[in-house]
Amino acid sequence: MNAKKLAGLVGIALVLFFVIAQPNQAAGLVGNIVDFLRSSAESVVSFVSNVFNG
């Protein structure tokens, strides 16, 4: 088994442990990540719109 595959499996195991051990905090974290991604996408769209319309 190579190191990359092992690191991936360890990462998945840690995520599953976090979700099982602290589901409320995990849900909050996912919500924060989604909000960050949405805000980032809106900022990029606004930037590109201002570049072409400015």
Residue pairs with C-beta under 8 A, 6 or more apart in sequence:
18 25
18 26
19 26
